[in-house]
């Protein structure tokens, strides 16, 4: 997105704003009309050259200013404050926070401008606000995610209640194009940050009740590098501009002590080391900040550095801003109408990490959350606005039994209420009705060459036709964890941790068949299938991806052999290569931290590769890809065996150092010397039974 404009155009725009006042330069949008202003400042002064009025326009009571600064990272702001380079902001309480939703869950969204701005305005993630890209066709779904402007107006019906939006980025006003009449004055400053300061100051002076302002200069300067003079200068200049708005507010509260202002500063997303918005789920892109002029009881980490690992998600999030603003304005919806993925930060109770997973029976949804602060109140769980459970104080989990008429994907909205805190989560289940067939297809015993129940270590092939062991004896990253089967089948599974490596960087496990199906000419088709689970955030999927299984050098999918990879957004990809050509089947999604069944069926005779990902939240995903005889000839890869959480060298993560090492869980790993049918594979997924129960 183009944020900037040349200096001449910026000066011309600012001058035009001064001359035309509120009715022009984007003012009066959203069905509103202009209002008289006191002391309109010149654009170049950012509102500093006009004496503030001695008597406030507008009414007393709670008011809010939210300032979003594109391109300002938490670490840059923290450094600038430590070095006293932004004196106007020194009084604010700054804490790290996060955005982008939870990787590998329906809440996940790109860490870029459009989705970030939509989250700021709605307190929801993309699964509700439906803004997924930075393109001019994107609109907030106002039925599922009404904006903070709409909710403030809905709950403040007093005459003269006024709202305004002032943006440097022309993309942002478009996101609310379907929500008419909620923003009295929407000003598009077309890239001129001085205009943002001028017009916001005017609205403050005019007594507006809710203002959202957006600056863009730091994002433009970030292209020069986060250590560049241009970027540091843009931070100082923007801070000075925001300081002028804070001074305007201070004058109003001096004039009228009953006027109570909440000020929040934030940014839409983080940046990578080069100052770019990647859209990815890595920590640098997900880390933002929330700064406030007030002490917020449920805001952790004030003054602290941002976490470099998944504990970042235990902090406040971008979805907390809208409910925090609405609570201050006295407009926070009741629990039965609560739609925010975050909580009001004024609450004495901190309710975090609300998550949902499908139960082992595939007919229940298991909710979990964390509590801190005041935990003396009973906890309520609402499904689609109705209370389904009242739990004892301090409860942090609930299993909701789902009843449906047939198999299928079902979606629900859960709200958990603990004391003053409420948080909502949209959950989905791939439901298996109790009357549906829930037993393994007995034909699965046919052609089963290798089978690892993985209930104990070391893993032993029940068919006694292969071996499974660490790539290196001095890098045994294997351990046992609970599997995903329900009673009476519940046992153990194998966790392979690639962070456990030897001096050469070798890690992971290797399966070596006595009779390799990939190279045996007598085997005209084969199937590899297993249950797998990522960590809670699919952390290994970022950057260049991780290797789930592979018998090749997976630095490139073009290398000879077979691989299944885990990539960003918890995506599974199936791949075969010759060394000079490749075939891929991509776009399958896992749910982070949940057991899913993954299988690849390769028919050498029919020249097809079919991938399966059967996920308890997303359902069954499958697709067939054509392969060639040349690809079939190279299916054996390096001939070193099949790596688990590694490729066919045992050194993938050593070579691809930007791909995070981590733990993957495997269970019921099996290889057949034939092509399993969809019905057979579905029986594995739906039954929830291990293959060890076959006759």
SEKOL-41849 format. One record per residue (C-alpha): residue number from 1; x, y, z. Coordinates in nm, 4 decimals. Example, Ala and Ser with C-alpha at 12.3 -4.5 7.8 and 13.67 -1.06 7.14 Angstrom:
BEGIN
1:1.2300:-0.4500:0.7800
2:1.3670:-0.1060:0.7140
// end
This chain:
BEGIN
1:0.0000:0.0000:0.0000
2:0.1239:0.3472:-0.0790
3:0.1300:0.5492:0.2353
4:0.3468:0.8420:0.1445
5:0.3302:1.1365:-0.0912
6:0.5804:1.3979:-0.1983
7:0.6394:1.7033:0.0164
8:0.4736:1.9457:-0.2242
9:0.1532:1.7448:-0.2323
10:0.1557:1.7097:0.1468
11:0.1933:2.0858:0.1952
12:-0.0777:2.1589:-0.0583
13:-0.3145:1.9164:0.1098
14:-0.2508:2.0611:0.4536
15:-0.3130:2.4155:0.3250
16:-0.6352:2.3027:0.1616
17:-0.7508:2.1518:0.4905
18:-0.6922:2.4840:0.6644
19:-0.8905:2.6760:0.4057
20:-1.1796:2.4355:0.3670
21:-1.2027:2.3263:0.7313
22:-1.4171:2.0312:0.8282
23:-1.6473:2.0097:0.5298
24:-1.3624:1.9266:0.2928
25:-1.0530:1.7041:0.2836
26:-1.2620:1.4017:0.3662
27:-1.4536:1.5674:0.6505
28:-1.8203:1.5120:0.7090
29:-1.8061:1.1516:0.5842
30:-2.0182:0.8674:0.7022
31:-2.3392:1.0669:0.6840
32:-2.2219:1.3319:0.9315
33:-2.2025:1.7050:0.8848
34:-1.9430:1.9668:0.9623
35:-1.9414:2.1589:1.2885
36:-1.7897:2.4961:1.3740
37:-1.4319:2.4747:1.4957
38:-1.2384:2.6911:1.7352
39:-0.8994:2.8229:1.6269
40:-0.8256:2.6153:1.3171
41:-0.4472:2.5605:1.3161
42:-0.2217:2.5739:1.0134
43:-0.1230:2.2324:0.8727
44:0.2484:2.2837:0.9237
45:0.2001:2.3578:1.2907
46:0.0197:2.0377:1.3762
47:-0.2221:2.2321:1.5942
48:0.0460:2.3970:1.8059
49:0.0211:2.7567:1.6864
50:-0.3369:2.8251:1.7911
51:-0.4107:2.8982:2.1568
52:-0.6476:2.6347:2.2929
53:-0.9937:2.7580:2.3897
54:-1.0521:2.8608:2.7490
55:-1.4027:2.7099:2.7489
56:-1.4630:2.3578:2.6203
57:-1.6996:2.2903:2.3355
58:-1.9051:1.9732:2.3668
59:-2.0148:1.8035:2.6847
60:-1.8382:1.6677:2.9901
61:-1.7912:1.3006:3.0700
62:-1.5850:1.0156:2.9243
63:-1.4063:1.0648:2.5926
64:-1.1514:0.8557:2.4057
65:-0.8678:0.9084:2.1596
66:-0.7096:0.6063:1.9913
67:-0.3939:0.6721:1.7895
68:-0.2605:0.4015:1.5568
69:0.0925:0.4596:1.4259
70:0.1850:0.2448:1.1263
71:0.5426:0.1209:1.1375
72:0.6216:0.2070:1.4989
73:0.7482:-0.1120:1.6629
74:0.7347:-0.1788:2.0339
75:1.1114:-0.2094:2.0596
76:1.1666:0.1171:1.8717
77:0.9225:0.3025:2.0960
78:1.0732:0.1481:2.4074
79:1.4245:0.2421:2.2984
80:1.3171:0.5963:2.2144
81:1.1562:0.6363:2.5564
82:1.4628:0.4970:2.7322
83:1.6784:0.7525:2.5501
84:1.4262:1.0327:2.6179
85:1.3828:1.0941:2.2439
86:1.0034:1.1133:2.2728
87:0.9445:1.3348:2.5777
88:0.5817:1.3962:2.4843
89:0.5068:1.0260:2.5349
90:0.7066:0.9634:2.8526
91:0.3977:0.9749:3.0744
92:0.2272:0.6906:2.8867
93:0.2274:0.3346:3.0196
94:0.3651:0.1175:2.7399
95:0.3347:-0.2605:2.7279
96:0.4039:-0.5191:2.4582
97:0.1011:-0.6874:2.3049
98:0.0251:-0.9108:2.0084
99:-0.1842:-0.9307:1.6951
100:-0.2495:-1.1662:1.4048
101:-0.4707:-1.4150:1.5878
102:-0.3433:-1.7578:1.6922
103:-0.1484:-1.9414:1.4239
104:-0.3140:-2.2598:1.3042
105:-0.6583:-2.1614:1.4367
106:-0.9583:-1.9976:1.2672
107:-0.8582:-1.6690:1.4355
108:-0.5320:-1.6427:1.2395
109:-0.4964:-1.3356:1.0150
110:-0.2186:-1.1683:0.8190
111:0.0002:-0.9283:1.0151
112:-0.0495:-0.6406:0.7721
113:-0.2326:-0.3078:0.7574
114:-0.5882:-0.3965:0.6519
115:-0.6508:-0.6830:0.8938
116:-0.4729:-0.4934:1.1723
117:-0.6859:-0.1816:1.1291
118:-1.0047:-0.3915:1.1131
119:-0.9089:-0.5612:1.4410
120:-0.8435:-0.2241:1.6041
121:-1.1901:-0.1012:1.5058
122:-1.3848:-0.4185:1.5864
123:-1.1985:-0.6079:1.8599
124:-1.2225:-0.9237:1.6480
125:-1.0032:-1.1318:1.4197
126:-1.0510:-1.1918:1.0486
127:-1.2881:-1.4844:1.0961
128:-1.5442:-1.2225:1.2050
129:-1.4404:-0.8885:1.0537
130:-1.3505:-1.0640:0.7232
131:-1.0706:-0.8254:0.6209
132:-0.7880:-1.0476:0.4997
133:-0.5850:-0.8351:0.2587
134:-0.4574:-0.4830:0.1989
135:-0.6685:-0.4237:-0.1096
136:-0.9342:-0.1632:-0.1826
137:-1.2105:-0.4221:-0.2140
138:-1.1917:-0.5260:0.1529
139:-1.4799:-0.4290:0.3824
140:-1.5515:-0.5033:0.7471
141:-1.8430:-0.7437:0.7882
142:-2.0582:-0.5083:0.9919
143:-2.3166:-0.7767:1.0754
144:-2.0618:-0.9980:1.2495
145:-1.8254:-0.7235:1.3630
146:-1.9785:-0.3786:1.4100
147:-1.7176:-0.1129:1.4673
148:-1.6336:0.0618:1.7911
149:-1.8009:0.3704:1.6391
150:-2.1304:0.1847:1.5863
151:-2.1316:0.0350:1.9354
152:-2.0380:0.3649:2.1026
153:-2.3197:0.5416:1.9222
154:-2.5669:0.2598:1.9890
155:-2.5065:0.2832:2.3629
156:-2.4704:0.6625:2.3838
157:-2.7876:0.8062:2.2401
158:-2.7522:1.1512:2.3934
159:-2.7917:1.4399:2.1532
160:-2.4641:1.5761:2.0226
161:-2.2621:1.2542:2.0624
162:-1.9945:1.2745:1.7918
163:-1.7297:1.0436:1.6466
164:-1.4458:1.1005:1.4013
165:-1.1780:0.9101:1.2121
166:-0.8668:1.0813:1.0734
167:-0.6318:0.8677:0.8640
168:-0.3146:0.9150:0.6642
169:-0.3625:0.5847:0.4796
170:-0.6379:0.6001:0.2188
171:-0.7078:0.2273:0.2611
172:-0.8522:0.2636:0.6099
173:-1.1725:0.4650:0.5467
174:-1.2751:0.2081:0.2838
175:-1.2946:-0.0683:0.5422
176:-1.6030:0.0944:0.6981
177:-1.7700:0.1780:0.3674
178:-2.0598:-0.0572:0.4463
179:-2.1297:0.1005:0.7866
180:-2.3106:0.4272:0.7179
181:-2.3926:0.6875:0.9792
182:-2.1641:0.5761:1.2611
183:-1.8691:0.8102:1.1918
184:-1.9748:1.1731:1.1932
185:-1.6538:1.2941:1.0308
186:-1.4171:1.0669:0.8364
187:-1.1096:1.2543:0.7134
188:-0.8746:1.0992:0.4561
189:-0.5492:1.2939:0.4857
190:-0.4030:1.1153:0.1813
191:-0.0626:1.0450:0.3313
192:-0.0105:1.3785:0.5093
193:0.0607:1.3189:0.8775
194:0.0521:1.6940:0.9473
195:-0.3085:1.6882:0.8314
196:-0.3790:1.4078:1.0800
197:-0.2522:1.6206:1.3653
198:-0.4382:1.9331:1.2469
199:-0.7725:1.7670:1.1972
200:-0.7598:1.5537:1.5111
201:-0.6743:1.8621:1.7165
202:-0.9745:2.0375:1.5645
203:-1.2029:1.7517:1.6623
204:-1.0623:1.7500:2.0157
205:-1.1275:2.1234:2.0423
206:-1.4789:2.0762:1.9027
207:-1.5636:1.8326:2.1824
208:-1.5890:1.5072:1.9883
209:-1.6403:1.2039:2.2107
210:-1.4595:0.9241:2.0249
211:-1.1684:0.9858:1.7894
212:-0.9453:0.7413:1.6046
213:-0.6356:0.8840:1.4344
214:-0.3771:0.7062:1.2196
215:-0.0237:0.8157:1.1294
216:0.1865:0.6620:0.8514
217:0.5293:0.8306:0.8446
218:0.7206:0.5672:1.0482
219:0.6043:0.2907:0.8134
220:0.7316:0.4838:0.5139
221:1.0648:0.5564:0.6829
222:1.1041:0.1942:0.7964
223:1.1927:0.1071:0.4380
224:1.5281:0.2729:0.5048
225:1.5948:0.0292:0.7909
226:1.4932:0.0312:1.1557
227:1.8305:0.1762:1.2585
228:1.8300:0.4484:0.9936
229:1.8280:0.8177:1.0773
230:1.5113:0.8596:0.8712
231:1.3224:0.6036:1.0793
232:1.4436:0.7450:1.4101
233:1.3540:1.0952:1.2965
234:1.0042:0.9837:1.1918
235:0.9471:0.8365:1.5383
236:1.0505:1.1594:1.7080
237:0.8405:1.3717:1.4713
238:0.5323:1.1529:1.5136
239:0.5738:1.1539:1.8912
240:0.5884:1.5332:1.8841
241:0.2669:1.5406:1.6809
242:0.0897:1.3067:1.9208
243:0.2197:1.5202:2.2058
244:0.0325:1.8167:2.0617
245:-0.2888:1.6159:2.0779
246:-0.2147:1.5193:2.4374
247:-0.1559:1.8854:2.5208
248:-0.4938:1.9744:2.3684
249:-0.6583:1.7085:2.5861
250:-0.4729:1.8297:2.8969
251:-0.6051:2.1803:2.8349
252:-0.9608:2.0500:2.8098
253:-0.9340:1.8609:3.1391
254:-0.7926:2.1761:3.2994
255:-1.0929:2.3667:3.1710
256:-1.3345:2.0944:3.2862
257:-1.2142:1.8345:3.5421
258:-1.5285:1.6283:3.4749
259:-1.4033:1.5536:3.1241
260:-1.2394:1.2106:3.1494
261:-1.0126:1.1100:2.8589
262:-0.8790:0.7641:2.7790
263:-0.5870:0.7802:2.5360
264:-0.4507:0.4667:2.3709
265:-0.1552:0.4458:2.1318
266:-0.0906:0.1317:1.9315
267:0.0267:-0.0027:1.5975
268:-0.1360:-0.2461:1.3573
269:0.1413:-0.5061:1.3327
270:0.5115:-0.5563:1.3771
271:0.7935:-0.5447:1.1213
272:1.0765:-0.7779:1.0343
273:1.4437:-0.6870:1.0784
274:1.4396:-0.5073:0.7423
275:1.1423:-0.2856:0.8283
276:0.8965:-0.4830:0.6130
277:0.5452:-0.6012:0.6902
278:0.5699:-0.9696:0.6024
279:0.2199:-1.0777:0.7019
280:0.3706:-1.3806:0.8775
281:0.3092:-1.5290:1.2208
282:0.6636:-1.4889:1.3537
283:0.7097:-1.2952:1.6778
284:0.8544:-0.9830:1.5172
285:0.5455:-0.9485:1.2955
286:0.2997:-1.0311:1.5746
287:0.4472:-0.7993:1.8381
288:0.2735:-0.4643:1.8807
289:0.2261:-0.2351:2.1803
290:-0.0572:-0.0794:2.3750
291:0.0232:0.2493:2.5489
292:-0.2237:0.4330:2.7671
293:-0.2559:0.7434:2.9788
294:-0.4338:0.5362:3.2446
295:-0.3370:0.2427:3.4622
296:-0.5174:-0.0626:3.3248
297:-0.5415:-0.3425:3.5795
298:-0.5539:-0.6269:3.3244
299:-0.2656:-0.5036:3.1101
300:0.0487:-0.7072:3.1877
301:0.4063:-0.6240:3.0991
302:0.4047:-0.2449:3.1348
303:0.7599:-0.1258:3.0792
304:0.8860:-0.4731:2.9890
305:1.0445:-0.6043:2.6716
306:0.8380:-0.8236:2.4429
307:0.8696:-1.1998:2.4784
308:1.0666:-1.3732:2.2035
309:0.8600:-1.6928:2.2253
310:0.5002:-1.8086:2.2476
311:0.4562:-1.6494:2.5899
312:0.3879:-1.3312:2.3921
313:0.0309:-1.4622:2.3555
314:-0.0197:-1.4433:2.7330
315:-0.0109:-1.0619:2.7073
316:-0.2812:-0.8203:2.5989
317:-0.3814:-0.8312:2.2333
318:-0.5051:-0.5897:1.9693
319:-0.8570:-0.7212:2.0279
320:-0.8510:-0.5744:2.3812
321:-0.8481:-0.2157:2.2548
322:-1.2085:-0.1872:2.1326
323:-1.3695:-0.3284:2.4507
324:-1.1367:-0.1143:2.6633
325:-1.2503:0.1988:2.4806
326:-1.6162:0.0993:2.4986
327:-1.5999:0.0261:2.8711
328:-1.4521:0.3712:2.9296
329:-1.7330:0.5245:2.7244
330:-1.9971:0.3267:2.9149
331:-2.0888:0.1353:2.6001
332:-1.9559:-0.2163:2.6593
333:-2.2144:-0.4767:2.5482
334:-2.3559:-0.7276:2.7961
335:-2.2187:-1.0835:2.7953
336:-2.5118:-1.2112:2.5884
337:-2.4162:-0.9685:2.3096
338:-2.0400:-0.9738:2.3611
339:-1.8471:-1.0321:2.0360
340:-1.4910:-0.9295:2.1174
341:-1.1978:-1.1682:2.1097
342:-1.0405:-0.9511:2.3783
343:-1.1371:-0.8068:2.7145
344:-1.1648:-0.4612:2.8628
345:-0.8266:-0.3923:3.0198
346:-0.9790:-0.2004:3.3118
347:-1.1128:-0.5276:3.4553
348:-0.9729:-0.6520:3.7852
349:-0.9714:-1.0036:3.6371
350:-0.7401:-1.0975:3.3513
351:-0.8900:-1.3660:3.1263
352:-0.6372:-1.4862:2.8675
353:-0.5543:-1.7637:2.6231
354:-0.9122:-1.8741:2.5565
355:-0.8776:-2.1738:2.3247
356:-1.0958:-2.4523:2.1886
357:-1.0150:-2.8029:2.0752
358:-1.2243:-3.0936:1.9606
359:-1.2685:-3.3705:2.2160
360:-1.1393:-3.7199:2.1480
361:-1.4997:-3.8361:2.0937
362:-1.5382:-3.5781:1.8108
363:-1.8682:-3.4793:1.9708
364:-1.7496:-3.2217:2.2233
365:-1.5548:-2.8967:2.2350
366:-1.2986:-2.8554:2.5096
367:-1.2522:-2.4932:2.6187
368:-0.9579:-2.3713:2.8235
369:-0.8369:-2.0331:2.9455
370:-0.6180:-1.8739:3.2095
371:-0.7156:-1.6402:3.4921
372:-0.5195:-1.3864:3.6935
373:-0.6008:-1.0996:3.9256
374:-0.9368:-1.1217:4.1017
375:-1.0602:-1.4808:4.0583
376:-1.3268:-1.4872:4.3300
377:-1.6298:-1.4793:4.0993
378:-1.8057:-1.7767:3.9444
379:-1.7204:-1.8379:3.5792
380:-1.9940:-1.8475:3.3179
381:-1.9723:-2.0095:2.9737
382:-2.2119:-1.8930:2.7030
383:-2.2656:-2.0636:2.3685
384:-2.4179:-1.8407:2.0999
385:-2.5299:-1.5930:2.3650
386:-2.6923:-1.8432:2.6040
387:-2.5458:-1.9656:2.9316
388:-2.4532:-2.3349:2.9101
389:-2.2513:-2.3621:3.2314
390:-2.1819:-2.1790:3.5561
391:-1.8518:-2.2986:3.7016
392:-1.6844:-2.2484:4.0401
393:-1.4615:-1.9454:4.0894
394:-1.1151:-1.9955:3.9448
395:-1.2246:-2.2567:3.6869
396:-1.0107:-2.2612:3.3736
397:-1.1692:-2.5345:3.1595
398:-1.5047:-2.6625:3.0379
399:-1.6044:-2.9433:2.8024
400:-1.9184:-2.8649:2.6053
401:-2.1052:-3.1714:2.4727
402:-2.2353:-3.1058:2.1228
403:-2.5504:-3.2704:1.9920
404:-2.6154:-3.2614:1.6177
405:-2.8280:-3.4670:1.3803
406:-2.5521:-3.5709:1.1435
407:-2.1839:-3.5567:1.0620
408:-2.0530:-3.2215:0.9438
409:-1.8777:-2.8965:1.0276
410:-2.0497:-2.6932:1.2989
411:-1.9537:-2.3481:1.4263
412:-2.0314:-2.1872:1.7619
413:-1.9495:-1.8655:1.9439
414:-1.8397:-1.9075:2.3045
415:-1.8140:-1.6310:2.5612
416:-1.6397:-1.6891:2.8929
417:-1.7182:-1.4448:3.1738
418:-1.5062:-1.4215:3.4892
419:-1.5774:-1.1288:3.7155
420:-1.5459:-0.8096:3.5112
421:-1.3736:-0.9848:3.2213
422:-1.5408:-1.1328:2.9131
423:-1.3766:-1.2892:2.6068
424:-1.5396:-1.4474:2.3031
425:-1.4058:-1.7229:2.0779
426:-1.5459:-1.8664:1.7558
427:-1.5013:-2.2440:1.7542
428:-1.5646:-2.5104:1.4941
429:-1.5912:-2.8888:1.5103
430:-1.5824:-3.1633:1.2497
431:-1.8630:-3.3483:1.4221
432:-1.9062:-3.7259:1.4072
433:-2.2595:-3.8304:1.4982
434:-2.2860:-4.1221:1.7430
435:-2.5011:-4.3211:1.5015
436:-2.2373:-4.2974:1.2271
437:-2.0023:-4.5952:1.1709
438:-1.7216:-4.5585:1.4250
439:-1.5163:-4.8728:1.3703
440:-1.2005:-4.9228:1.1700
441:-1.2455:-5.0694:0.8254
442:-1.1244:-5.4310:0.8619
443:-0.9601:-5.4055:0.5186
444:-0.6952:-5.1798:0.6753
445:-0.5145:-5.4984:0.7764
446:-0.4607:-5.5771:0.4091
447:-0.1208:-5.4706:0.2798
448:-0.0106:-5.3226:0.6134
449:0.3689:-5.3504:0.5880
450:0.4920:-5.1347:0.8766
451:0.3053:-5.0258:1.1874
452:0.4296:-4.8341:1.4917
453:0.1744:-4.8009:1.7763
454:0.4296:-4.5709:1.9485
455:0.2942:-4.6567:2.2936
456:0.6450:-4.7194:2.4288
457:1.0096:-4.6373:2.3608
458:1.1982:-4.7443:2.1679
459:0.9370:-4.7603:1.8919
460:0.8971:-5.1124:1.7520
461:0.7403:-5.2097:1.4190
462:0.4547:-5.4486:1.4988
463:0.5176:-5.6085:1.1568
464:0.8889:-5.6520:1.2317
465:0.9770:-5.5113:0.8895
466:1.1513:-5.1811:0.9671
467:1.3411:-4.9888:1.2342
468:1.2801:-4.6505:1.3923
469:1.5513:-4.4667:1.5824
470:1.7087:-4.1210:1.6204
471:1.9226:-4.0045:1.3296
472:2.2073:-3.9745:1.5788
473:2.2439:-4.1735:1.9004
474:2.3720:-3.8624:2.0781
475:2.0677:-3.6597:1.9689
476:1.7727:-3.8581:2.0984
477:1.4914:-3.6061:2.1086
478:1.2224:-3.8663:2.1619
479:0.9815:-3.8805:2.4548
480:0.6355:-4.0160:2.5281
481:0.3259:-3.7953:2.5585
482:-0.0450:-3.8688:2.5838
483:-0.2057:-3.9586:2.2524
484:-0.5337:-3.8296:2.1092
485:-0.7396:-4.1455:2.1486
486:-1.0277:-4.1619:2.3912
487:-1.1028:-4.4391:2.6386
488:-1.0515:-4.7296:2.6206
489:-0.7790:-4.6776:2.3624
490:-0.5923:-4.3908:2.5245
491:-0.2185:-4.4611:2.5555
492:0.0989:-4.2807:2.4486
493:0.2482:-4.1131:2.1426
494:0.5995:-4.0193:2.0319
495:0.7170:-3.6600:2.0622
496:1.0207:-3.5863:1.8435
497:1.1986:-3.2682:1.9461
498:1.4392:-3.1382:1.6814
499:1.5902:-2.8902:1.9259
500:1.7776:-3.1922:2.0638
501:2.0702:-3.2152:1.8213
502:2.4292:-3.3322:1.8184
503:2.7423:-3.1297:1.7450
504:2.6849:-3.1505:1.3695
505:2.3245:-3.0324:1.4050
506:2.1657:-3.3706:1.3319
507:1.8240:-3.4277:1.4871
508:1.4944:-3.6089:1.4411
509:1.4125:-3.9747:1.3863
510:1.4632:-4.2098:1.0898
511:1.2455:-4.4997:0.9742
512:1.4234:-4.7577:0.7567
513:1.2120:-5.0233:0.5846
514:1.3430:-5.3729:0.5119
515:1.1621:-5.3455:0.1799
516:1.1199:-4.9822:0.0771
517:0.7842:-4.9279:-0.0936
518:0.9163:-4.6212:-0.2763
519:1.1762:-4.8237:-0.4695
520:1.0267:-5.1735:-0.4832
521:0.9160:-5.2305:-0.8426
522:0.6668:-5.4922:-0.7270
523:0.4810:-5.2294:-0.5253
524:0.2612:-5.0391:-0.7710
525:0.1009:-4.8153:-0.5064
526:0.1586:-4.7313:-0.1417
527:0.0114:-4.5278:0.1442
528:0.1876:-4.3597:0.4355
529:-0.0470:-4.2501:0.7152
530:-0.0076:-4.1245:1.0717
531:-0.1615:-3.9098:1.3413
532:0.0320:-3.5886:1.4064
533:0.0107:-3.2852:1.6304
534:0.2005:-2.9555:1.6138
535:0.2837:-2.7388:1.9127
536:0.0239:-2.4897:2.0319
537:0.1186:-2.2229:1.7755
538:0.2506:-2.4222:1.4785
539:0.5815:-2.2491:1.5407
540:0.7737:-2.4784:1.3046
541:0.5648:-2.3734:1.0066
542:0.7129:-2.0253:0.9692
543:0.9980:-1.9122:0.7434
544:1.1112:-2.1957:0.5124
545:0.8869:-2.4484:0.6827
546:0.9567:-2.7695:0.8690
547:0.9869:-3.1281:0.7489
548:0.7169:-3.3578:0.8833
549:0.8563:-3.6583:0.6977
550:1.1012:-3.6833:0.4079
551:1.3486:-3.9154:0.2383
552:1.5120:-3.6353:0.0408
553:1.7213:-3.3263:0.0919
554:1.4266:-3.0916:0.1460
555:1.6167:-2.7682:0.1035
556:1.4219:-2.7586:-0.2216
557:1.1193:-2.9603:-0.3241
558:1.2861:-3.0149:-0.6581
559:1.5369:-3.2566:-0.5073
560:1.4757:-3.6250:-0.5669
561:1.2402:-3.8000:-0.3280
562:0.9257:-3.7604:-0.1212
563:0.8423:-3.5145:0.1560
564:0.5538:-3.3786:0.3601
565:0.6196:-3.0257:0.4886
566:0.4688:-2.7942:0.7497
567:0.4535:-2.4278:0.6474
568:0.3134:-2.0939:0.7603
569:-0.0505:-2.0774:0.8700
570:-0.0172:-2.4435:0.9778
571:-0.0267:-2.5548:0.6134
572:0.0641:-2.9086:0.5090
573:0.2262:-2.9607:0.1672
574:0.2885:-3.2887:-0.0158
575:0.5870:-3.3010:-0.2513
576:0.7821:-3.5293:-0.4831
577:1.0822:-3.4359:-0.6967
578:1.3284:-3.5769:-0.9503
579:1.6210:-3.3415:-0.8990
580:1.5099:-3.1243:-1.1888
581:1.1289:-3.1396:-1.1721
582:0.8674:-3.1599:-0.8994
583:0.4981:-3.2100:-0.8231
584:0.3208:-3.0563:-0.5258
585:-0.0151:-3.0638:-0.3550
586:-0.0526:-2.7648:-0.1201
587:-0.3112:-2.5789:0.0828
588:-0.4102:-2.8355:0.3477
589:-0.4636:-2.6884:0.6950
590:-0.3951:-2.8297:1.0398
591:-0.5369:-2.6945:1.3623
592:-0.2468:-2.6025:1.5879
593:-0.1992:-2.8272:1.8875
594:-0.4664:-3.0791:1.7851
595:-0.4360:-3.4358:1.6613
596:-0.5045:-3.4737:1.2878
597:-0.4626:-3.7683:1.0547
598:-0.2250:-3.7102:0.7619
599:-0.1800:-3.9525:0.4721
600:-0.0246:-3.9584:0.1268
601:-0.1320:-4.2132:-0.1322
602:0.0991:-4.2593:-0.4304
603:-0.0206:-4.4732:-0.7185
604:0.2819:-4.5489:-0.9338
605:0.0738:-4.7151:-1.2035
606:-0.1958:-4.4486:-1.2259
607:0.0655:-4.1703:-1.1835
608:-0.1169:-3.9854:-0.9057
609:-0.0322:-3.8455:-0.5638
610:-0.3273:-3.7842:-0.3320
611:-0.2896:-3.6029:-0.0014
612:-0.5236:-3.6257:0.2967
613:-0.5438:-3.4061:0.6051
614:-0.8283:-3.5009:0.8382
615:-0.8591:-3.2333:1.1022
616:-1.0974:-3.2232:1.4007
617:-1.1779:-2.8579:1.3362
618:-1.1420:-2.8175:0.9606
619:-1.2713:-3.1565:0.8504
620:-1.1376:-3.3745:0.5689
621:-0.9218:-3.2104:0.3032
622:-0.8030:-3.4111:0.0032
623:-0.6796:-3.3523:-0.3487
624:-0.5080:-3.5509:-0.6261
625:-0.2034:-3.4361:-0.8231
626:-0.0626:-3.5935:-1.1393
627:0.2953:-3.7227:-1.1280
628:0.5250:-3.8553:-1.3993
629:0.7187:-4.1768:-1.4480
630:1.0360:-3.9729:-1.3894
631:0.9016:-3.8726:-1.0469
632:0.8094:-4.2317:-0.9695
633:1.1645:-4.3409:-1.0546
634:1.3033:-4.0963:-0.7949
635:1.0590:-4.1657:-0.5100
636:1.3358:-4.3355:-0.3102
637:1.5116:-4.0042:-0.2584
638:1.8516:-4.0385:-0.0925
639:1.7928:-4.4013:0.0062
640:1.8731:-4.3219:0.3709
641:1.5266:-4.3894:0.5069
642:1.2375:-4.1640:0.5979
643:1.3038:-3.8798:0.8418
644:1.0417:-3.7794:1.1012
645:1.0597:-3.4116:1.2003
646:1.3575:-3.4131:0.9662
647:1.4363:-3.4855:0.6013
648:1.6388:-3.7645:0.4468
649:1.9656:-3.6188:0.5706
650:1.8839:-3.5558:0.9350
651:2.0296:-3.2075:0.8854
652:1.7422:-3.0054:0.7412
653:1.7162:-2.7655:1.0354
654:2.0924:-2.7277:1.0447
655:2.0949:-2.6084:0.6824
656:1.7733:-2.4076:0.7047
657:1.8612:-2.2168:1.0209
658:1.5725:-1.9705:0.9798
659:1.3228:-2.2580:1.0075
660:1.2536:-2.3057:1.3784
661:1.3357:-2.6347:1.5430
662:1.0697:-2.7736:1.7707
663:0.8548:-3.0689:1.8698
664:0.6156:-3.2681:1.6527
665:0.4040:-3.5500:1.7926
666:0.3438:-3.8725:1.5961
667:0.1194:-4.1706:1.6609
668:0.0024:-4.4888:1.4858
669:0.2569:-4.4496:1.2040
670:0.1808:-4.6972:0.9226
671:0.2840:-4.7842:0.5676
672:0.0741:-4.9958:0.3314
673:0.1811:-5.1511:-0.0012
674:-0.1393:-5.0417:-0.1681
675:-0.3533:-4.7324:-0.2198
676:-0.5991:-4.6932:0.0651
677:-0.9430:-4.5671:-0.0249
678:-1.1002:-4.2497:0.1124
679:-1.3491:-4.4653:0.3018
680:-1.0711:-4.6608:0.4714
681:-0.8869:-4.3456:0.5738
682:-1.2073:-4.1849:0.6956
683:-1.2691:-4.4867:0.9162
684:-0.9322:-4.4212:1.0849
685:-1.0200:-4.0585:1.1480
686:-1.3808:-4.1026:1.2547
687:-1.3401:-4.4124:1.4683
688:-1.0651:-4.2750:1.6884
689:-0.9294:-4.6275:1.7183
690:-0.5649:-4.7275:1.6822
691:-0.4749:-4.9797:1.4130
692:-0.3709:-5.2161:1.6918
693:-0.7417:-5.2944:1.7412
694:-0.7622:-5.4544:1.3960
695:-0.7955:-5.8350:1.3958
// end
